[in-house]
Amino acid sequence: MQRPASKSAPNRNSRMNAPNKPPLTIRLCEPRGFCAGVDRAIQIVVLALKKFGAPVYVRHEIVHNRFVVDGLRERGAIFVKELSDIPGDHRERPVVFSAHGVPKSVPADAESRHMFYLDATCPLVSKVHKQAMRHQRLGRHVLLIGHAGHPEVVGTMGQLPEGAVTLVETVEQVSGLDVPDEENLGYVTQTTLSVDDTADIVAALERRFPNLTAPSSESICYATTNRQEAVKKAAPGTGMFLIVGAPNSSNSRRLVEVARRHGAADAVLVQRASEIDWTRMQGVSTIGISAGASAPEIVVQEIIDAFRDRFDVTVDIALTVEETENFPVMRDLRDTALEPADMAFLNGAEN
């Protein structure tokens, strides 16, 4: 359900229609918003609701976006923190695991409770799980570069026995790491990190542990990299950069940091147009806009429309690459028919 770059917000110039409004150029990043892993996870919940009816339970937020979660809740999804929160008389209802991935103990718990579950873990997160398990299988202690407490980190660490993984969050931590065998180490990373920060941590690890083994392929996902590159392109000279995303979205928060480091005078994270502090827009002639990988396009357009109400807006597209990735849902759901409203929701076009 991924949106092609060519169908992004058009480059519309409204100067003739708003002579009394101050001019403003919006540099709109492309790619932005939903990635293939988020598309797949949301599809799984929507398709499960269509095939099995409501309710469908979802362990944790399917993706980190309140707009998406609220939209799924309206369609009949019930979000729970743990499987034990599902009432006993609903144990036969489907339960979906979030896109961030889960520890091995979670599907084991579901099976012990005789639950029917659908795993919406992003395939790129699953790839990191396999990379970590491969390191361990080859006798290496695993260093995981990531943020403590993030669901993806919890899920990755939960693929291996306790003590088999050491979490590394910063360059400063590297010098004090206590590992069982400095000659047998491998690393993986959370998929939603800052590309630049991660490179600095990897370099510090390689300096301290010359025999450190890299994963067989890049751990940071294509969508994270692509969105950061687009922000880097758009940021220079902007007076403000808006990133559409949730406060608990790692990839969205990294985009704010990237904008500030690469030329934006200021950058903020917003979930909806109502959160914009318009006093900070006074005197700004150029802003940038991007969206985290779990932010729907309708919110981006809502924010652009809010600027059009106040400014004479010109939209310039900052395009770096067109994304064509698509991750299919599990076979059991592929033949389920969707209605037009469901398709619109999946494309981030309505709630």
C-alpha positions as CSV (number, residue, x, y, z in Angstrom):
1,M,0.0,0.0,0.0
2,Q,3.0,2.2,-0.2
3,R,2.6,5.7,-1.7
4,P,4.7,6.3,-4.8
5,A,6.9,9.4,-4.7
6,S,5.2,10.8,-7.8
7,K,1.9,11.0,-6.0
8,S,3.2,13.1,-3.1
9,A,1.8,16.6,-2.4
10,P,1.9,18.6,-5.6
11,N,4.0,21.6,-6.0
12,R,1.2,24.1,-5.8
13,N,1.7,27.9,-5.8
14,S,-1.1,29.9,-4.2
15,R,0.4,33.4,-4.5
16,M,-2.4,34.8,-6.8
17,N,-5.1,33.6,-4.3
18,A,-3.5,35.1,-1.1
19,P,-2.0,38.5,-1.8
20,N,-2.2,39.6,1.9
21,K,-0.5,36.5,3.4
22,P,3.2,36.4,4.0
23,P,5.1,34.2,1.5
24,L,6.3,30.8,2.7
25,T,8.2,28.0,1.0
26,I,7.7,24.5,2.3
27,R,10.4,22.0,1.5
28,L,8.4,18.7,1.6
29,C,10.6,15.7,2.0
30,E,10.1,12.6,-0.1
31,P,10.2,9.8,0.9
32,R,8.3,10.4,4.2
33,G,5.7,8.7,6.2
34,F,4.6,5.1,6.0
35,C,7.3,2.5,5.2
36,A,6.7,-1.0,4.0
37,G,6.9,-2.5,7.5
38,V,4.3,-0.1,8.9
39,D,2.1,-0.7,5.9
40,R,2.2,-4.4,6.5
41,A,1.5,-4.2,10.2
42,I,-1.5,-2.0,9.8
43,Q,-2.8,-4.2,6.9
44,I,-2.6,-7.2,9.2
45,V,-4.8,-5.6,11.8
46,V,-7.3,-4.4,9.2
47,L,-7.4,-7.7,7.4
48,A,-7.8,-9.6,10.6
49,L,-10.8,-7.5,11.5
50,K,-12.3,-8.1,8.1
51,K,-11.7,-11.8,8.2
52,F,-12.4,-12.7,11.8
53,G,-14.6,-9.7,12.9
54,A,-14.2,-7.6,16.0
55,P,-12.6,-7.6,18.4
56,V,-9.0,-8.3,17.3
57,Y,-6.5,-7.8,20.1
58,V,-3.2,-6.1,19.6
59,R,-0.3,-6.4,22.0
60,H,1.1,-2.9,22.5
61,E,0.7,-0.2,19.9
62,I,0.9,-1.8,16.4
63,V,3.0,1.2,15.4
64,H,4.0,4.4,17.3
65,N,1.3,6.7,16.0
66,R,-1.8,7.8,18.0
67,F,-3.8,8.6,14.8
68,V,-3.3,5.1,13.4
69,V,-4.0,3.4,16.8
70,D,-7.2,5.4,17.3
71,G,-8.3,4.6,13.8
72,L,-7.8,0.9,14.4
73,R,-9.5,1.1,17.7
74,E,-12.6,2.6,16.0
75,R,-12.6,-0.4,13.6
76,G,-12.7,-2.8,16.5
77,A,-9.1,-3.4,17.6
78,I,-8.4,-3.6,21.3
79,F,-4.9,-2.7,22.5
80,V,-3.5,-4.5,25.5
81,K,-0.1,-4.3,27.3
82,E,0.2,-8.1,27.9
83,L,-1.5,-11.2,26.8
84,S,-2.8,-11.7,30.3
85,D,-4.9,-8.6,29.9
86,I,-7.1,-10.4,27.3
87,P,-10.3,-11.7,29.1
88,G,-10.5,-15.5,29.4
89,D,-13.6,-15.8,27.4
90,H,-11.8,-13.9,24.5
91,R,-8.8,-16.2,24.3
92,E,-10.0,-17.6,21.0
93,R,-9.9,-14.1,19.4
94,P,-6.9,-13.2,17.2
95,V,-4.1,-11.3,18.8
96,V,-1.5,-9.4,16.8
97,F,2.1,-8.7,17.8
98,S,3.3,-5.2,17.0
99,A,5.7,-4.2,14.1
100,H,8.5,-3.7,16.6
101,G,8.9,-7.4,17.3
102,V,8.6,-9.3,20.6
103,P,10.8,-11.5,22.7
104,K,10.5,-15.3,22.1
105,S,8.7,-15.6,25.4
106,V,5.6,-13.8,24.0
107,P,4.6,-16.3,21.3
108,A,5.5,-19.1,23.7
109,D,3.1,-17.5,26.2
110,A,0.4,-17.3,23.5
111,E,0.8,-20.9,22.7
112,S,0.6,-22.0,26.3
113,R,-2.7,-20.1,26.5
114,H,-3.9,-21.7,23.2
115,M,-4.2,-18.3,21.5
116,F,-4.3,-17.7,17.8
117,Y,-1.7,-15.0,17.0
118,L,-0.5,-13.1,14.0
119,D,3.0,-11.7,14.1
120,A,3.2,-8.3,12.5
121,T,7.0,-7.9,13.2
122,C,8.6,-5.9,10.4
123,P,10.7,-8.2,8.2
124,L,13.7,-6.0,8.7
125,V,13.4,-6.3,12.5
126,S,13.1,-10.0,12.0
127,K,16.3,-9.8,10.0
128,V,18.1,-8.2,12.9
129,H,16.8,-11.0,15.2
130,K,18.4,-13.6,12.8
131,Q,21.6,-11.6,12.7
132,A,21.9,-11.6,16.5
133,M,21.1,-15.3,16.7
134,R,23.7,-16.1,14.1
135,H,26.4,-14.2,16.1
136,Q,25.5,-16.3,19.1
137,R,25.4,-19.5,17.2
138,L,29.0,-18.8,16.0
139,G,30.1,-18.3,19.6
140,R,30.0,-14.5,19.7
141,H,28.7,-12.3,22.5
142,V,26.3,-9.8,20.9
143,L,26.5,-6.0,21.3
144,L,23.2,-4.4,20.4
145,I,23.4,-0.7,19.5
146,G,20.0,0.9,20.5
147,H,17.9,2.7,23.1
148,A,17.1,1.0,26.4
149,G,13.4,0.2,26.8
150,H,12.4,0.6,23.2
151,P,10.1,-2.2,22.2
152,E,12.4,-3.2,19.3
153,V,15.3,-3.5,21.6
154,V,13.3,-5.5,24.2
155,G,12.3,-7.8,21.4
156,T,15.8,-8.2,20.0
157,M,17.3,-8.9,23.4
158,G,14.6,-11.4,24.0
159,Q,15.7,-13.6,21.1
160,L,18.7,-14.7,23.1
161,P,19.3,-16.1,26.6
162,E,19.7,-13.6,29.4
163,G,23.3,-12.3,29.5
164,A,24.0,-13.0,25.8
165,V,23.4,-9.4,24.7
166,T,25.0,-6.2,25.9
167,L,23.2,-2.9,25.1
168,V,25.3,0.0,23.8
169,E,23.5,3.4,23.7
170,T,26.4,5.9,23.3
171,V,30.0,6.3,22.3
172,E,30.8,7.2,25.9
173,Q,29.7,3.8,27.1
174,V,32.2,1.9,24.8
175,S,35.3,2.4,27.0
176,G,33.6,0.9,30.0
177,L,32.0,-2.1,28.4
178,D,32.5,-5.4,30.3
179,V,32.2,-8.3,27.9
180,P,32.9,-12.0,28.5
181,D,35.4,-12.3,25.6
182,E,36.8,-9.3,23.7
183,E,38.0,-11.6,20.9
184,N,34.5,-13.0,20.1
185,L,32.0,-10.2,19.6
186,G,29.4,-9.3,17.0
187,Y,27.1,-6.3,16.8
188,V,23.7,-5.5,15.5
189,T,21.6,-2.3,15.7
190,Q,18.1,-1.1,16.3
191,T,16.6,-0.4,12.8
192,T,15.5,3.2,13.6
193,L,18.7,4.8,14.8
194,S,20.5,7.9,13.5
195,V,22.8,6.7,10.7
196,D,25.5,9.2,11.8
197,D,25.3,8.5,15.5
198,T,25.4,4.7,14.9
199,A,28.5,5.1,12.6
200,D,30.2,6.9,15.5
201,I,29.4,4.1,18.0
202,V,30.5,1.4,15.5
203,A,33.8,3.2,14.9
204,A,34.4,3.5,18.7
205,L,33.6,-0.3,19.1
206,E,35.9,-1.2,16.3
207,R,38.7,0.8,17.8
208,R,38.3,-0.9,21.2
209,F,37.5,-4.4,19.8
210,P,39.5,-4.9,16.5
211,N,38.1,-8.4,16.0
212,L,34.4,-7.1,16.2
213,T,32.2,-8.8,13.6
214,A,29.7,-6.8,11.7
215,P,26.2,-8.2,10.8
216,S,26.0,-9.9,7.5
217,S,24.0,-6.9,6.1
218,E,23.0,-3.4,7.3
219,S,20.8,-3.4,10.4
220,I,19.4,0.2,10.1
221,C,16.4,-0.1,7.7
222,Y,16.1,1.4,4.3
223,A,13.2,3.7,5.4
224,T,15.1,5.2,8.3
225,T,18.1,5.9,6.1
226,N,16.0,7.3,3.2
227,R,14.0,9.6,5.5
228,Q,17.2,10.9,7.1
229,E,18.8,11.6,3.7
230,A,15.8,13.5,2.5
231,V,15.8,15.7,5.7
232,K,19.6,16.3,5.2
233,K,18.8,17.5,1.7
234,A,16.0,19.8,2.7
235,A,17.3,21.2,6.0
236,P,20.0,23.8,5.0
237,G,18.6,27.3,5.2
238,T,15.3,26.4,6.7
239,G,14.0,28.6,9.6
240,M,12.0,25.7,11.0
241,F,11.7,22.0,10.4
242,L,8.6,20.1,11.3
243,I,8.7,16.3,11.8
244,V,5.3,14.7,11.9
245,G,5.4,11.8,14.4
246,A,4.8,10.5,17.9
247,P,7.0,11.4,20.9
248,N,7.7,7.6,21.4
249,S,8.6,7.1,17.8
250,S,12.4,6.5,17.6
251,N,12.8,7.2,13.9
252,S,10.7,10.4,14.1
253,R,12.8,11.8,17.0
254,R,16.0,11.0,15.0
255,L,14.7,13.1,12.1
256,V,14.4,16.1,14.4
257,E,18.0,15.6,15.4
258,V,19.1,15.2,11.8
259,A,17.3,18.4,10.8
260,R,19.0,20.4,13.5
261,R,22.5,19.0,12.7
262,H,22.2,19.7,8.9
263,G,21.2,23.3,8.7
264,A,17.7,23.9,10.1
265,A,17.6,26.8,12.5
266,D,15.1,24.9,14.6
267,A,13.2,21.6,14.5
268,V,10.2,20.2,16.4
269,L,8.2,17.1,16.5
270,V,4.4,17.5,16.1
271,Q,1.6,14.9,16.0
272,R,-1.2,17.1,14.5
273,A,-1.6,20.7,13.2
274,S,-3.1,21.7,16.5
275,E,0.3,21.3,18.2
276,I,2.1,23.9,16.1
277,D,3.3,26.9,18.0
278,W,2.6,29.6,15.4
279,T,4.6,32.2,17.3
280,R,7.7,30.3,16.4
281,M,6.8,30.7,12.7
282,Q,6.9,34.5,12.7
283,G,9.5,35.8,10.3
284,V,10.3,32.3,8.9
285,S,10.3,32.2,5.1
286,T,11.3,28.6,4.5
287,I,10.3,25.5,6.5
288,G,10.9,21.8,6.0
289,I,8.4,19.1,6.6
290,S,8.9,15.4,6.9
291,A,7.2,12.5,8.6
292,G,8.3,9.5,10.6
293,A,7.8,6.0,9.2
294,S,4.5,5.5,11.1
295,A,2.9,8.9,10.4
296,P,0.0,8.8,7.9
297,E,-0.1,11.2,5.0
298,I,-3.4,12.8,6.0
299,V,-1.7,14.4,8.9
300,V,1.1,15.8,6.7
301,Q,-1.6,17.3,4.4
302,E,-3.5,18.7,7.4
303,I,-0.4,20.5,8.5
304,I,0.3,21.9,5.0
305,D,-3.4,23.1,4.9
306,A,-2.9,24.8,8.3
307,F,0.1,26.7,6.8
308,R,-2.0,27.6,3.7
309,D,-4.5,29.3,6.0
310,R,-1.9,31.6,7.3
311,F,0.7,31.9,4.5
312,D,1.0,32.2,0.8
313,V,2.6,28.8,0.4
314,T,4.8,27.3,-2.3
315,V,5.6,23.6,-1.9
316,D,8.9,22.3,-3.2
317,I,9.5,18.6,-3.2
318,A,12.9,17.5,-1.7
319,L,13.1,14.1,-3.4
320,T,16.1,11.8,-2.8
321,V,14.8,8.3,-3.8
322,E,11.6,6.6,-4.8
323,E,10.7,3.6,-2.5
324,T,9.2,0.5,-4.1
325,E,9.6,-2.0,-1.2
326,N,6.5,-4.1,-0.4
327,F,6.2,-6.6,2.4
328,P,3.3,-9.0,1.9
329,V,1.1,-10.1,4.7
330,M,0.9,-13.7,5.9
331,R,-0.8,-16.1,3.5
332,D,-3.8,-16.6,5.7
333,L,-4.9,-13.0,5.2
334,R,-4.0,-12.4,1.5
335,D,-7.4,-13.3,0.0
336,T,-9.4,-11.1,2.4
337,A,-11.3,-8.4,0.5
338,L,-11.2,-4.8,1.7
339,E,-13.7,-2.0,1.2
340,P,-12.7,1.4,-0.2
341,A,-12.7,3.0,3.2
342,D,-10.2,0.4,4.5
343,M,-8.0,1.0,1.5
344,A,-8.0,4.7,2.2
345,F,-7.1,4.2,5.8
346,L,-4.2,1.9,4.8
347,N,-2.9,4.5,2.5
348,G,-3.0,7.1,5.3
349,A,-5.7,9.1,3.6
350,E,-8.5,9.0,6.2
351,N,-9.4,8.0,9.7
